[in-house]
Amino acid sequence: MRHNLLFAPIIALVLWTFVMWAWLYATRIPAIRKGRIKLIPEQTKEAFNAQIPAQARWKADNYNHLLEQPTLFYAVTLTLAMLGADDWINITLAWSYVALRIVHSLVQATSNIILRRFWIFFASSLVLLALTLRAAVLAF
C-alpha cells in the first residue's frame, strides 16, 4: 500500500488531542489539590465541575470537544484515504480542519471567548462538510 498523505492530518489531530489531555491534567490536578476538592463518587459531574476554577475546566471541556466532531473528521478522512483521494484539495481541507481545531483549542483553553470560538468552530464545520461532500461524491 502506498503512503497516503491524508494520514498525517489524522495523526496530527490525535496527537493534539493528547496535548490537550496532558494540559487538562496539568491544570486540573493542581486545582483539585489547591481547592481541597473531595472526589465523591456519588457527586454529579456538574457538582464536581462547579468546584473547579473556570480556567482549569476550559481545558477539560476542550478535550471533550476533541472527542466529539473530530470523530467525523477521522471517519471521512480515512474514507478518502482508503479511496485513494489524497489530492491537493482534500489534503488542504484536512490540514485546514486540523489547524482550525488547534486554534479553537487554544482559544477555549486560554481566553474562552465564546463568540470567537463559535466562528472558528463554524469555519471548521464548513471545512468538514466540504471533505464529507467530496467523500460522498466518490462513495456514492
Secondary structure, DSSP 8 states (H G I E B T S, - for coil): ----TTHHHHHHHHHHHHHHHHHHHHHHHHHHHHTT----TTS-HHHHHHHS-HHHHHHHHHHHHTTSTHHHHHHHHHHHHHTT---HHHHHHHHHHHHHHHHHHHHHHHT--HHHHHHHHHHHHHHHHHHHHHHHHHH-
